[in-house]
Amino acid sequence: MSETSIRGRFVWHELMTTDTRDAARFFNTVIGWKAKPWAGQPSYSMWTIGRGAPMGGLMPLPDEARAGGTPPCWVTYIATPDVDETALQAAQYGGRVLRQPAEIPTVGRFALIADPQGAMFAAFTPGRPASPEKPGAVGVGDFSWHELMTTDWESAFRFYQRVFGWEATGAFSDPAFGTYQMYGRNGRTLGGMFNAPAAGGLKPAWLPYIRVADARKTAAAIGKAGGTVINGPMEVPGGDWITQAVDPQGVMFAVHSLKPAPARKKKTPAPGKKAAPKRKAAPKRKAAPTKKKAASRRKAAPSKKTASKRRR
């Protein structure tokens, strides 16, 4: 796989929060993730599922981030073959480099960047070749959709198109927020972006969607585990279902499930032909008399004496 093929791929998702222990409990209950401490840094944990496949990361919100007013949040990592060059391009096209490119030993190199409207993300160059993208829908527990809530989606799209090469893949209109522009790469849709309603008070941000088996059932689990559902469950164009929520530490996230398969109709047996009425059995014929009986029933032939009498 060529190095440039990673450009624009979503490769990692990291939760920076104020209570990692409670966050681990919450997402274990709601999603099924387990938080496994990373050997490279004890305070950092990996979200894993199933046989230990890593889905993302969990870490305490850094002191410098708190001091700068950054709230607990998800950080979305977007791949690039050269993070230093990407940081320069981002600044050139109206973004801000919040943290200059730095090395993560044995992992890769990253930079924190804010797009022109203020949404934060991380540009990342892996230290070793990335694995090929898997075709088809991602599995349960993985991140399946990436949504940008912003104040000017058209400007934001141009920025990401220049920096990561994304392409428009379709759009639809909604009376509540106007145009919802979808984007992707290599013919595959990765997410969408739209202008968040000003009345909502939401700042531009990336919202990751986690694939679940049933977004409606997950909505109930979110409330029971201490989170708050803020939108949904709701069906979206195409038939999929989503639920948007905040975790106990106030971090917004969303879940997504695929369109339910249509219920299979029970096959009713085809109407068979009515069975022909049984014919009445013909009456049994009486058995013919045997020769001995028949002979006995016949009149005996006149004896010779009788014949002689008749002559007289």
C-alpha positions as CSV (number, residue, x, y, z in Angstrom):
1,M,0.0,0.0,0.0
2,S,1.4,3.4,-1.0
3,E,2.1,5.9,1.8
4,T,-0.2,8.6,0.3
5,S,-3.2,6.2,0.5
6,I,-3.6,7.0,4.2
7,R,-4.4,10.7,3.5
8,G,-7.7,11.6,4.9
9,R,-8.4,8.4,6.8
10,F,-9.9,8.4,10.3
11,V,-7.4,6.3,12.2
12,W,-7.9,6.9,16.0
13,H,-10.3,8.4,18.5
14,E,-9.3,9.6,21.9
15,L,-11.4,10.6,24.9
16,M,-9.8,13.2,27.2
17,T,-11.8,13.5,30.3
18,T,-11.9,14.4,34.0
19,D,-12.7,11.0,35.4
20,T,-11.2,8.1,33.4
21,R,-12.4,5.4,35.9
22,D,-16.0,6.5,35.6
23,A,-15.7,6.9,31.8
24,A,-14.3,3.4,31.6
25,R,-17.3,2.0,33.6
26,F,-19.8,4.0,31.5
27,F,-18.6,2.9,28.0
28,N,-18.1,-0.7,29.2
29,T,-21.8,-0.7,30.1
30,V,-23.1,1.1,27.1
31,I,-20.8,0.0,24.3
32,G,-19.0,-3.1,25.7
33,W,-15.5,-1.6,25.6
34,K,-12.8,-2.5,28.1
35,A,-10.2,0.0,29.2
36,K,-6.8,-1.7,29.0
37,P,-3.7,0.3,30.4
38,W,-1.1,1.0,27.7
39,A,2.4,-0.3,28.5
40,G,3.9,2.8,26.9
41,Q,2.2,5.2,29.4
42,P,0.4,3.9,32.5
43,S,-2.0,6.9,32.6
44,Y,-3.2,6.1,29.1
45,S,-5.7,3.3,28.4
46,M,-6.8,1.6,25.2
47,W,-10.4,1.0,24.4
48,T,-10.7,-2.7,23.4
49,I,-13.5,-5.0,22.4
50,G,-13.8,-8.7,21.7
51,R,-10.5,-10.4,21.6
52,G,-8.7,-7.1,22.5
53,A,-8.9,-5.2,19.2
54,P,-8.0,-1.6,20.0
55,M,-10.8,0.9,19.2
56,G,-9.4,4.1,20.6
57,G,-7.8,5.7,23.6
58,L,-8.7,7.1,27.1
59,M,-6.7,9.6,29.0
60,P,-7.0,12.3,31.7
61,L,-7.6,15.8,30.4
62,P,-4.1,17.4,30.5
63,D,-3.5,20.3,32.9
64,E,-2.5,22.6,30.1
65,A,-5.7,21.9,28.3
66,R,-7.8,22.6,31.4
67,A,-5.8,25.9,31.9
68,G,-6.6,26.9,28.3
69,G,-10.3,26.3,28.8
70,T,-10.5,23.0,26.9
71,P,-13.4,20.9,28.2
72,P,-13.5,17.1,28.3
73,C,-13.8,16.0,24.7
74,W,-13.2,13.4,22.0
75,V,-10.2,14.0,19.7
76,T,-10.5,12.6,16.2
77,Y,-7.2,11.6,14.5
78,I,-7.0,12.0,10.7
79,A,-4.1,10.4,8.9
80,T,-1.6,12.2,6.7
81,P,1.7,11.0,5.1
82,D,3.5,14.1,6.5
83,V,2.1,15.7,9.6
84,D,4.6,18.6,9.5
85,E,3.5,19.6,6.0
86,T,-0.1,19.2,7.0
87,A,0.3,21.6,9.9
88,L,1.8,24.2,7.6
89,Q,-1.0,23.7,5.1
90,A,-3.7,24.0,7.8
91,A,-2.3,27.3,8.9
92,Q,-2.1,28.5,5.3
93,Y,-5.8,27.7,4.7
94,G,-7.1,29.4,7.8
95,G,-6.6,26.9,10.6
96,R,-4.6,27.2,13.8
97,V,-2.0,24.8,15.0
98,L,-2.8,24.3,18.7
99,R,0.1,21.9,19.3
100,Q,3.1,21.7,17.0
101,P,4.0,18.3,15.5
102,A,5.5,16.0,18.2
103,E,6.7,12.4,18.3
104,I,4.9,9.7,20.2
105,P,7.6,7.1,20.7
106,T,7.0,3.8,18.8
107,V,3.6,5.1,17.6
108,G,4.0,8.1,15.2
109,R,3.9,11.8,15.0
110,F,0.9,14.1,15.6
111,A,-0.2,17.7,15.8
112,L,-3.4,19.3,17.3
113,I,-5.1,21.6,14.9
114,A,-8.3,23.8,14.9
115,D,-10.1,24.3,11.6
116,P,-11.1,27.9,10.5
117,Q,-14.3,27.6,12.5
118,G,-12.6,26.3,15.6
119,A,-13.3,22.6,15.6
120,M,-10.3,20.7,16.9
121,F,-8.8,17.5,15.5
122,A,-5.4,15.8,15.3
123,A,-3.3,15.2,12.2
124,F,-1.4,12.0,12.5
125,T,1.4,10.2,10.7
126,P,1.8,6.6,11.8
127,G,5.3,5.3,12.6
128,R,4.7,2.1,10.6
129,P,2.6,1.3,7.5
130,A,-1.1,1.4,8.1
131,S,-3.2,-1.6,7.5
132,P,-5.5,-1.5,4.4
133,E,-9.0,-0.2,4.9
134,K,-11.6,-3.0,5.3
135,P,-14.4,-3.0,2.7
136,G,-18.0,-2.7,3.8
137,A,-19.5,-1.5,7.1
138,V,-17.3,-1.4,10.2
139,G,-18.0,-3.8,13.0
140,V,-20.0,-3.2,16.2
141,G,-17.9,-1.2,18.7
142,D,-15.9,0.6,16.0
143,F,-16.4,4.2,14.8
144,S,-18.7,4.3,11.8
145,W,-19.5,8.0,11.1
146,H,-17.8,11.3,11.6
147,E,-19.9,14.4,11.9
148,L,-18.7,18.0,11.9
149,M,-21.0,20.5,13.6
150,T,-19.9,23.9,12.5
151,T,-20.9,27.5,11.7
152,D,-20.0,27.5,8.0
153,W,-19.9,24.1,6.5
154,E,-19.0,25.3,3.0
155,S,-15.9,27.0,4.2
156,A,-15.1,24.0,6.4
157,F,-15.5,21.6,3.5
158,R,-13.1,23.6,1.4
159,F,-10.5,23.5,4.2
160,Y,-10.6,19.7,4.6
161,Q,-10.7,19.2,0.9
162,R,-7.5,21.1,0.5
163,V,-5.8,19.6,3.5
164,F,-7.0,15.9,3.3
165,G,-8.3,15.6,-0.3
166,W,-11.9,14.8,0.8
167,E,-14.6,14.8,-1.9
168,A,-18.3,15.6,-1.7
169,T,-20.4,12.4,-1.9
170,G,-23.9,13.7,-1.6
171,A,-26.2,16.1,0.4
172,F,-29.7,16.5,1.6
173,S,-31.7,19.3,3.2
174,D,-33.4,19.4,6.6
175,P,-35.9,22.1,7.7
176,A,-34.1,22.2,11.1
177,F,-30.6,23.0,10.0
178,G,-30.5,23.3,6.2
179,T,-28.0,21.4,4.1
180,Y,-26.3,18.3,5.4
181,Q,-23.2,17.8,3.3
182,M,-21.6,14.3,3.1
183,Y,-18.0,13.7,2.3
184,G,-15.6,10.9,1.8
185,R,-12.5,9.5,0.0
186,N,-12.0,7.0,-2.8
187,G,-15.7,6.8,-3.3
188,R,-16.5,5.9,0.3
189,T,-18.6,8.2,2.4
190,L,-17.1,8.9,5.8
191,G,-19.5,11.3,7.4
192,G,-21.2,14.7,7.1
193,M,-21.1,18.3,8.1
194,F,-23.7,20.9,8.7
195,N,-24.3,24.3,10.4
196,A,-25.4,23.7,14.0
197,P,-28.4,25.9,15.1
198,A,-27.1,29.1,16.7
199,A,-29.8,28.8,19.5
200,G,-28.2,25.5,20.6
201,G,-25.0,27.1,21.9
202,L,-22.9,24.4,20.5
203,K,-19.3,25.2,19.5
204,P,-17.9,23.8,16.3
205,A,-16.7,20.3,17.0
206,W,-16.3,16.8,15.6
207,L,-18.8,14.2,16.8
208,P,-17.8,10.6,16.5
209,Y,-20.5,7.9,16.0
210,I,-20.0,4.4,17.5
211,R,-21.5,1.5,15.8
212,V,-23.9,-0.5,18.0
213,A,-26.3,-3.4,17.3
214,D,-29.4,-1.3,18.1
215,A,-29.3,2.5,18.7
216,R,-32.8,2.4,20.3
217,K,-31.8,-0.2,22.9
218,T,-28.5,1.7,23.5
219,A,-30.4,4.9,24.3
220,A,-32.1,3.1,27.2
221,A,-28.7,1.8,28.4
222,I,-27.2,5.3,28.3
223,G,-29.8,6.7,30.8
224,K,-29.4,3.7,33.1
225,A,-25.6,4.1,33.1
226,G,-25.7,7.8,34.1
227,G,-25.5,9.5,30.7
228,T,-28.1,11.8,29.1
229,V,-29.8,11.3,25.7
230,I,-30.1,14.7,24.0
231,N,-31.4,13.6,20.6
232,G,-33.1,10.4,19.4
233,P,-33.4,7.6,19.0
234,M,-34.3,8.6,15.5
235,E,-34.3,7.2,12.0
236,V,-32.1,9.0,9.5
237,P,-32.3,9.0,5.6
238,G,-31.5,5.6,4.4
239,G,-33.1,3.8,7.3
240,D,-30.3,3.7,9.8
241,W,-30.9,4.7,13.4
242,I,-28.9,7.1,15.7
243,T,-28.9,8.4,19.2
244,Q,-26.9,11.4,20.4
245,A,-25.9,11.7,24.1
246,V,-23.5,13.0,26.7
247,D,-21.6,10.8,29.1
248,P,-21.5,11.4,32.9
249,Q,-18.5,13.8,32.4
250,G,-20.5,15.9,29.9
251,V,-18.7,14.7,26.7
252,M,-21.0,14.4,23.7
253,F,-20.9,11.3,21.6
254,A,-23.3,9.4,19.3
255,V,-24.2,5.8,18.5
256,H,-25.3,4.4,15.1
257,S,-27.0,1.2,14.0
258,L,-27.7,-0.1,10.5
259,K,-31.1,-0.3,9.0
260,P,-33.0,-3.2,10.5
261,A,-33.4,-6.1,8.2
262,P,-37.0,-6.6,7.1
263,A,-38.9,-9.2,9.0
264,R,-39.1,-12.4,7.1
265,K,-42.6,-13.4,6.2
266,K,-43.7,-16.8,7.2
267,K,-44.3,-18.9,4.2
268,T,-47.8,-20.1,3.9
269,P,-48.2,-23.4,2.2
270,A,-49.7,-23.1,-1.3
271,P,-53.4,-24.2,-1.4
272,G,-53.3,-27.9,-2.4
273,K,-55.9,-29.6,-4.6
274,K,-58.7,-31.1,-2.7
275,A,-58.3,-34.8,-2.4
276,A,-60.8,-36.7,-4.6
277,P,-63.5,-38.3,-2.6
278,K,-62.8,-41.9,-1.9
279,R,-64.8,-44.3,-4.0
280,K,-67.1,-46.6,-2.3
281,A,-65.8,-50.1,-2.3
282,A,-67.8,-52.4,-4.6
283,P,-69.9,-54.9,-2.7
284,K,-68.0,-58.1,-2.3
285,R,-69.4,-60.9,-4.5
286,K,-70.4,-64.0,-2.8
287,A,-68.0,-66.8,-3.4
288,A,-69.0,-69.2,-6.1
289,P,-70.0,-72.6,-4.6
290,T,-67.5,-75.3,-4.8
291,K,-67.9,-78.2,-7.1
292,K,-68.8,-80.5,-4.3
293,K,-71.5,-78.3,-2.9
294,A,-72.8,-77.5,-6.4
295,A,-73.0,-81.2,-7.2
296,S,-75.0,-81.9,-4.0
297,R,-77.4,-79.1,-4.9
298,R,-78.2,-80.6,-8.3
299,K,-81.1,-83.1,-8.4
300,A,-79.9,-86.6,-8.5
301,A,-80.2,-88.4,-11.9
302,P,-83.0,-91.0,-11.9
303,S,-81.8,-94.4,-11.1
304,K,-82.2,-97.3,-13.4
305,K,-85.1,-98.7,-11.4
306,T,-87.0,-95.5,-11.9
307,A,-86.4,-95.5,-15.6
308,S,-87.7,-99.1,-15.8
309,K,-90.9,-98.1,-14.0
310,R,-91.5,-95.3,-16.5
311,R,-91.2,-97.8,-19.4
312,R,-94.1,-99.8,-18.0
